[in-house]
Amino acid sequence: MSATIIEQATPRLQRSELAVPGSNPAFFEKAAQSDVDCIFLDLEDSIAPDEKEKARSNVVAALNDIDWGTKTMLVRINGLDTHYMYKDVIDVVENCPRLDMLLIPKVGVPADLYALDMLVTQIEIAKKRTKRLGFEILIETALGMANVEAIAQASKRLEAMSFGVADYAASTRARTTVIGGAHPEYGVLTDKNSEGGRDFHWNDMWHYAQARMVVACRAYGLRPIDGPFGDFSDPDGYTAAAKRAAILGYEGKWAIHPSQVALANAVFSPSEAEVTKAKRILEAMAQAQKEGKGAVSLDGRLIDVASIKMAENLIQKAKSIGM
């Protein structure tokens, strides 16, 4: 273990993160009553330019007037390269004590977070805001991915990163027009078998980007969150994408439609069998320590100190869900 100890971000349950356009107040109450863990009220991509100011007013009113329960509430501001951003931050942070986090799109370099951190800090001091805002950022450009490790260390407010697959695809000029999911031409062709036949196996074209981002997050104490899956009429495709992310170490996934919330919650919640096994691992290791052993076998498999950490992480998540 390194002597460098990384402080972990504020713990929050983030299995599902529902996108709600700020221009559609009719959706707000439904979102508040849903089983989603996090909600972001959007001022960016889902809002037409002529609707930006009205959407901002809607979001401020909603954060003050609606009972959001214990959900983590975010607002996705406009990008730093737009003239909408500064008013998004000032109006929302100054007037919304219920707000938990800002969602910052298209972060490309550490200085982007420095600028936002400075502005938010000034507002908090001026307004005597008691709740310290956290940041979630979107890694959705080639520049952001190239700098992802440095960005992960750029602000103490930073808690989570989301992988923005659509804009990332556009930024890298990937030959796809779908949002998330697989592509039938991205795969490998096997060598010929004895009869001259060959098989084609689809691969995950987003694996490298997702793997790199999850390593940066875990190295610096952040929560990695998978982004959107565009075809909300395909629950099987969404679930498969969510499972791939979960296996890599992601803590949750976006939902761009209410029907995806339950799918995300299911994938990113440990099963009863997993919780039971984790408890057995901790019990076995506790017994081994009493006997002066550093490792022990359980069900024919070796378990050691690393097994304890994995089991503790799983049990902690189960507790936060209320299992």
C-alpha positions in Angstrom: 0.0 0.0 0.0 1.3 3.4 -0.9 2.1 5.9 1.8 0.1 8.4 -0.1 -3.4 8.3 1.3 -6.2 9.6 -1.0 -9.2 11.2 0.6 -12.4 9.7 -0.6 -15.2 11.8 -1.9 -18.4 12.4 0.0 -20.2 9.1 0.0 -23.5 9.2 -1.9 -25.8 6.5 -3.3 -25.6 7.0 -7.1 -26.9 3.8 -8.7 -29.3 5.8 -11.0 -29.1 9.4 -12.2 -32.1 10.7 -14.0 -31.8 13.5 -16.5 -34.7 16.0 -16.4 -34.9 18.9 -18.9 -35.2 22.2 -17.1 -37.7 23.3 -19.8 -40.3 20.7 -18.8 -41.6 21.5 -15.3 -44.3 18.8 -15.8 -41.6 16.2 -15.4 -40.3 17.6 -12.1 -42.9 16.1 -9.7 -42.8 12.7 -11.3 -39.0 12.7 -11.0 -39.3 13.7 -7.3 -41.6 10.8 -6.6 -39.5 8.2 -8.4 -37.1 5.7 -6.9 -34.1 7.3 -8.5 -31.0 8.0 -6.4 -29.9 11.2 -8.1 -31.6 13.8 -10.4 -30.0 16.4 -12.5 -32.1 19.2 -13.8 -30.6 20.1 -17.2 -29.8 23.5 -18.5 -27.4 22.3 -21.2 -27.9 20.0 -24.1 -31.6 19.3 -23.8 -32.5 23.0 -23.8 -32.8 25.1 -27.0 -31.0 28.4 -26.9 -34.2 30.5 -26.8 -35.3 28.5 -23.8 -32.2 28.8 -21.7 -33.3 31.6 -19.4 -36.8 30.2 -18.9 -35.3 26.8 -18.0 -33.0 28.4 -15.5 -35.9 30.1 -13.8 -37.9 26.8 -13.8 -35.0 25.0 -12.1 -34.5 27.6 -9.4 -38.2 27.5 -8.6 -38.3 23.7 -8.6 -35.4 23.3 -6.3 -37.1 25.6 -3.8 -40.7 24.6 -4.2 -40.7 20.8 -4.7 -40.0 18.2 -2.0 -37.2 16.1 -3.4 -36.9 13.9 -0.3 -33.4 12.5 0.2 -32.4 12.4 -3.4 -29.1 14.0 -4.4 -30.0 17.0 -6.5 -27.8 18.3 -9.3 -28.1 21.0 -12.0 -26.2 20.5 -15.2 -24.9 24.0 -16.2 -23.9 25.0 -19.7 -20.3 24.7 -20.8 -17.5 27.0 -19.9 -17.2 28.1 -23.5 -20.8 29.5 -23.5 -22.2 32.8 -22.3 -24.9 31.0 -20.4 -22.6 29.3 -17.8 -21.9 32.2 -15.4 -25.6 33.0 -15.0 -26.4 29.3 -14.5 -23.9 29.2 -11.6 -24.8 32.5 -10.0 -28.5 32.2 -10.2 -28.7 28.6 -9.1 -26.1 28.6 -6.4 -27.2 31.9 -4.9 -30.8 31.0 -4.7 -31.0 27.2 -4.2 -29.9 26.0 -0.7 -31.4 22.5 -1.5 -28.8 22.0 -4.3 -26.2 19.3 -3.6 -24.0 19.3 -6.6 -23.2 21.0 -9.9 -22.9 18.8 -13.0 -20.2 20.3 -15.2 -20.2 19.3 -18.9 -17.3 18.8 -21.3 -14.5 19.4 -18.8 -11.2 19.3 -20.8 -8.4 20.6 -18.5 -7.9 21.0 -14.7 -8.2 24.8 -15.1 -11.9 24.3 -16.0 -12.6 23.1 -12.5 -10.3 25.7 -10.9 -12.5 28.4 -12.5 -15.8 26.9 -11.3 -14.4 26.2 -7.8 -13.3 29.8 -7.4 -16.7 31.2 -8.5 -18.7 28.8 -6.3 -16.5 29.5 -3.3 -17.1 33.2 -3.7 -20.8 32.7 -3.9 -20.8 30.4 -0.8 -18.9 33.0 1.2 -21.0 36.0 0.0 -24.3 34.2 0.7 -23.1 32.4 3.9 -24.2 29.1 2.3 -23.9 26.3 4.9 -24.1 23.4 2.5 -20.8 23.0 0.6 -21.5 22.1 -3.1 -19.9 19.1 -4.7 -19.0 18.7 -8.4 -19.8 16.0 -10.8 -18.1 16.3 -14.2 -18.6 14.9 -17.6 -15.7 13.4 -19.4 -17.0 13.6 -22.9 -14.3 14.9 -25.2 -10.9 13.6 -26.4 -9.3 16.5 -24.5 -11.0 15.5 -21.3 -10.0 11.9 -21.6 -6.4 12.8 -22.4 -6.3 14.8 -19.2 -8.6 12.7 -17.1 -6.0 11.8 -14.4 -5.0 15.5 -13.9 -8.7 16.5 -13.9 -9.4 14.0 -11.2 -7.1 15.9 -8.8 -8.2 19.4 -9.8 -10.7 20.3 -7.1 -11.6 19.2 -3.6 -15.2 19.7 -4.6 -15.0 16.9 -7.2 -16.9 13.8 -6.2 -17.8 12.0 -9.4 -17.2 11.6 -13.1 -19.7 10.6 -15.7 -18.7 9.2 -19.1 -20.6 11.2 -21.7 -20.5 8.7 -24.6 -22.4 10.7 -27.2 -20.2 13.8 -27.2 -17.2 11.6 -26.7 -18.1 9.7 -29.9 -18.5 13.0 -31.7 -15.2 14.4 -30.3 -13.2 11.3 -31.3 -15.1 11.1 -34.7 -16.2 7.6 -34.0 -18.2 6.1 -36.8 -21.4 5.7 -34.9 -24.6 7.7 -34.4 -26.1 5.8 -31.5 -25.7 6.9 -27.9 -24.0 4.1 -26.0 -24.3 0.4 -26.7 -22.4 -1.8 -29.3 -21.7 -1.4 -33.0 -22.0 -4.4 -35.4 -18.8 -3.5 -37.2 -16.6 -3.2 -34.1 -15.4 -6.8 -33.5 -12.7 -9.4 -34.3 -12.7 -12.1 -36.9 -11.3 -15.4 -35.8 -8.8 -17.4 -37.8 -10.2 -20.1 -40.1 -11.2 -23.3 -38.5 -10.5 -26.8 -40.0 -13.4 -26.4 -42.4 -12.4 -22.9 -43.4 -15.2 -21.2 -41.4 -14.6 -18.0 -39.4 -16.6 -16.4 -36.6 -17.1 -12.7 -35.9 -17.3 -11.5 -32.3 -18.7 -8.1 -31.4 -16.5 -6.1 -29.0 -17.2 -3.1 -26.8 -16.0 0.0 -28.5 -16.2 2.1 -25.3 -14.2 -0.3 -23.1 -10.9 1.7 -23.3 -12.5 5.0 -22.4 -14.6 3.5 -19.6 -11.6 1.6 -18.2 -9.3 4.6 -18.2 -11.9 6.8 -16.5 -12.7 4.3 -13.8 -9.0 3.9 -12.9 -8.7 7.7 -12.6 -11.7 7.9 -10.4 -10.7 5.1 -8.1 -7.1 6.4 -7.9 -8.3 9.7 -6.6 -11.3 8.8 -4.5 -14.1 9.6 -6.9 -17.3 7.8 -8.0 -17.3 6.6 -11.6 -20.8 6.9 -13.2 -21.7 5.5 -16.7 -23.5 7.9 -18.9 -26.6 7.5 -21.2 -28.0 4.7 -23.3 -30.0 6.4 -26.0 -32.5 3.7 -27.0 -34.9 3.7 -24.1 -37.1 1.2 -26.0 -34.4 -1.4 -25.5 -34.2 -2.5 -21.8 -32.1 -5.5 -22.6 -29.5 -3.3 -24.3 -29.5 -0.9 -21.4 -29.1 -3.6 -18.9 -26.2 -5.2 -20.8 -24.4 -1.8 -21.0 -25.0 -1.2 -17.3 -23.6 -4.6 -16.4 -20.5 -4.1 -18.4 -19.9 -0.8 -16.5 -20.7 -2.4 -13.2 -18.2 -5.2 -13.7 -15.5 -2.5 -14.4 -16.2 -0.8 -11.1 -18.8 1.9 -12.0 -21.2 2.8 -9.2 -24.2 3.8 -11.3 -25.6 4.8 -14.7 -27.6 7.6 -16.2 -31.3 7.2 -17.0 -32.6 9.4 -19.8 -36.1 7.9 -19.4 -37.9 7.0 -16.2 -38.2 3.4 -17.4 -34.4 3.0 -17.1 -34.3 3.9 -13.4 -35.4 0.5 -12.1 -32.9 -1.2 -14.4 -30.0 0.8 -13.1 -31.0 0.3 -9.5 -31.2 -3.4 -10.0 -27.8 -3.7 -11.8 -25.9 -1.6 -9.3 -27.4 -3.1 -6.2 -25.7 -6.2 -4.7 -27.9 -9.3 -4.7 -28.8 -11.1 -1.5 -26.5 -13.9 -2.5 -23.6 -11.5 -2.9 -24.3 -9.9 0.5 -24.5 -13.3 2.1 -21.2 -14.4 0.6 -19.5 -11.1 1.6 -20.6 -11.7 5.2 -19.2 -15.2 5.1 -15.9 -13.9 3.8 -15.6 -11.4 6.7 -16.6 -14.2 9.2 -14.0 -16.5 7.8 -11.3 -13.9 7.8 -12.1 -12.9 11.4 -11.7 -16.5 12.4 -8.4 -16.8 10.5 -7.1 -13.7 12.2 -7.9 -15.3 15.6 -5.9 -18.3 14.5 -3.0 -16.1 13.3 -3.5 -16.8 9.6 -3.2 -14.2 6.9 -5.3 -16.1 4.3 -7.9 -18.9 4.4 -10.0 -20.9 1.9 -13.7 -20.6 1.5 -15.7 -22.8 -0.8 -12.5 -24.0 -2.4 -11.2 -20.5 -3.1 -8.4 -18.4 -1.5 -9.5 -15.3 0.4 -7.1 -12.8 1.9 -6.9 -9.1 2.9 -8.0 -8.0 -0.5 -11.0 -10.2 -0.2 -11.9 -8.3 3.0 -11.8 -5.0 1.3 -14.0 -6.2 -1.6 -16.5 -7.7 0.9 -16.6 -4.6 3.0 -17.3 -2.4 0.0 -20.2 -4.6 -1.0 -21.7 -4.7 2.4 -21.3 -0.9 2.8 -23.2 -0.4 -0.4 -26.0 -2.8 0.7 -26.3 -0.8 4.0 -26.6 2.5 2.1 -29.4 1.0 0.0 -31.1 -0.3 3.1 -30.8 -4.0 2.3 
